[in-house]
Amino acid sequence: MAKRIAVLVSGGGTNLQALIDTQQKEGLGGGSLVAVISSKEGAYALERAKKANIPGYVVARKAFPSNQAMTQALVELLRTLNIDLVVLAGFMHILTGEIIRAYPNAILNIHPALIPSFCGPGAYGLHVHEQALAYGVKLTGATVHFVNEEADGGPIVLQKAVEVLPDDTPEVLQRRVMEEAEWRILPLAVSLFCQDRLRTEGRMVRILPPPFEI
């Protein structure tokens, strides 16, 4: 049975596009993108979904009195859609424990740094790359991890390093991290999940070999 994937977005949807492109070219391990859910009206990610014939939905943060109320609405929608895997791809709101309990080890997030560096509260978007440049690191990158109740604290699935160059600005570094890391490892992690090849043991995520075919 193909796993049904929902992608949660807030903005342009570049990582969503990477998932769409991978699904159209080689597939996502048998998984299928069946919903794109935006936290705001008019997000360009919804246009990307429309062009790919993926149903789009809006669960607007401003329509709810709290993150918890929004999270509860999201969980209801995800259950209605029979979602198996939730992917956070530039989703800019902190979700509360209801979604973690509804989807244990079934929520993937992409973070534009090598966790545990430059992560946690306040480390999102361009801020992450500003922090990396201010610290003077020679390598940064991206991380795909399972989501738990600690911001950027869930078990790590995949990481890929990216070189920091002397003349980098936050914007230039952000683009390189997306192209060289985020757009590669997020589709791969989703594919591995959909093939049932991720096993979580405490903080360790083991990647199982592909099934033997006769």
C-alpha positions in Angstrom: 0.0 0.0 0.0 1.5 3.3 -1.1 2.1 5.7 1.8 0.2 9.0 1.6 2.3 12.1 2.1 1.2 15.5 3.2 3.7 18.4 3.0 3.3 21.4 5.3 4.5 24.7 4.0 4.4 28.4 4.8 6.1 30.1 1.8 7.7 29.6 -1.5 7.9 25.8 -1.4 11.4 25.1 -2.9 11.7 21.9 -0.9 8.2 20.9 -1.9 9.3 21.4 -5.5 12.2 19.1 -4.9 9.8 16.4 -3.7 7.5 17.0 -6.7 10.4 16.7 -9.2 11.6 13.5 -7.5 8.2 12.0 -7.6 7.8 12.8 -11.3 11.3 11.5 -12.2 12.0 8.4 -10.2 9.3 8.2 -7.5 9.3 8.5 -3.8 9.8 4.9 -2.8 6.2 4.1 -3.6 4.9 7.1 -1.6 2.5 9.6 -3.1 2.2 13.4 -2.5 -1.5 13.7 -1.8 -1.8 17.1 0.0 0.0 20.4 0.5 -1.1 22.3 3.5 -0.2 25.9 4.0 -0.2 28.0 7.1 -1.2 31.1 5.1 -3.3 32.0 2.2 -1.5 32.9 -1.0 1.8 31.0 -0.3 3.5 30.3 -3.6 3.9 26.6 -2.5 0.2 26.2 -3.2 0.8 27.3 -6.8 3.5 24.6 -7.1 1.0 22.1 -5.8 -1.7 23.2 -8.2 0.7 22.9 -11.2 1.5 19.3 -10.0 -2.2 18.4 -9.5 -1.7 18.0 -5.8 -4.7 19.2 -3.7 -3.9 22.3 -1.6 -5.3 23.2 1.7 -5.0 26.2 4.1 -4.9 26.0 7.8 -4.0 29.6 8.6 -2.3 30.3 11.8 -4.0 33.7 12.1 -7.4 31.9 12.1 -6.6 30.2 15.5 -6.0 31.7 19.0 -3.0 29.5 19.6 -0.4 27.1 18.1 -2.2 24.3 19.9 -5.6 25.2 18.3 -3.9 25.3 14.9 -2.2 22.0 15.6 -5.4 20.3 16.5 -7.0 21.5 13.3 -4.1 20.2 11.3 -4.3 16.8 13.0 -8.0 16.5 12.2 -7.3 17.4 8.5 -4.4 14.9 8.3 -6.6 12.1 9.7 -9.4 12.9 7.3 -6.9 12.6 4.5 -5.5 9.3 5.8 -2.0 10.6 5.8 0.9 8.3 6.7 3.8 10.7 6.5 3.9 14.4 7.4 6.8 16.5 5.9 7.6 19.9 7.2 9.1 21.8 4.3 9.6 25.4 5.3 6.7 25.3 7.8 7.3 28.4 10.0 5.2 27.6 13.1 5.9 25.5 16.2 3.5 22.6 16.4 2.3 21.2 19.7 2.3 17.7 21.1 -1.0 16.6 19.6 0.6 16.1 16.2 3.7 14.3 17.7 1.4 11.8 19.5 -0.8 11.4 16.3 2.2 10.7 14.1 5.1 9.3 16.2 8.3 8.9 14.1 6.2 9.8 11.0 7.0 13.6 10.8 10.1 14.6 8.9 11.6 18.1 9.0 14.4 19.6 6.9 16.7 22.0 8.8 19.4 24.1 6.9 22.3 23.3 9.2 24.1 20.3 10.6 22.2 19.7 13.8 23.1 20.2 16.7 24.7 23.3 15.3 22.6 26.4 14.6 19.3 24.9 15.6 16.5 25.3 18.1 14.3 28.4 18.9 15.1 31.3 16.6 17.2 29.3 14.2 15.1 29.3 11.0 15.3 30.6 7.5 18.1 33.1 6.8 18.9 33.4 10.5 20.5 29.9 10.4 23.0 31.0 7.7 23.7 34.3 9.5 24.6 32.3 12.6 26.9 30.0 10.7 28.8 32.8 9.0 29.0 34.8 12.3 30.6 31.7 14.0 33.1 31.2 11.2 32.4 27.6 10.4 34.1 26.1 7.3 31.3 23.5 6.8 27.5 23.8 7.2 24.8 21.7 5.5 21.4 20.4 6.0 19.7 17.8 8.3 16.5 15.7 7.9 15.2 14.6 11.3 12.1 13.1 12.8 10.1 15.7 14.8 9.6 15.4 18.5 8.5 18.0 21.1 11.9 19.6 21.2 12.6 22.1 18.5 15.0 20.5 16.0 15.6 17.8 18.6 14.3 14.7 17.1 16.4 11.7 15.8 18.5 12.5 12.8 17.7 10.6 9.6 20.2 12.1 7.0 22.8 14.9 6.9 24.9 16.4 4.1 27.7 18.9 4.5 28.2 22.0 2.4 31.4 24.1 2.2 31.3 27.7 3.4 33.2 30.0 1.1 35.1 33.2 2.2 32.9 35.7 0.4 29.5 34.0 1.3 26.6 36.2 2.2 23.7 34.6 4.1 21.7 34.6 0.9 24.4 33.0 -1.2 25.0 30.3 1.4 21.3 29.7 1.8 21.0 28.9 -1.9 24.1 26.6 -2.0 22.8 24.7 1.0 19.4 24.2 -0.7 20.9 23.1 -4.0 23.7 20.9 -2.7 22.0 19.4 0.4 18.3 20.1 1.2 16.9 19.3 -2.3 18.9 16.0 -2.3 18.4 14.6 1.2 14.8 15.5 1.8 13.5 13.4 -1.1 15.9 10.6 -0.2 14.6 10.5 3.4 11.0 10.5 2.3 11.7 7.7 -0.1 13.5 5.6 2.6 10.5 6.2 4.9 8.0 5.1 2.2 10.1 1.9 1.7 9.9 1.1 5.4 13.7 1.4 5.6 14.0 3.7 8.6 14.2 2.1 12.1 14.4 4.4 15.1 16.2 3.1 18.2 16.3 5.8 20.8 18.2 8.7 19.2 19.6 6.5 16.4 17.9 6.1 13.1 19.1 3.0 11.2 18.8 2.8 7.5 17.9 -0.7 6.5 19.1 -2.3 3.2 16.6 -2.6 0.4 14.7 -5.8 0.3 16.2 -8.6 -1.6 14.4 -9.3 -4.9 14.6 -12.7 -6.6 
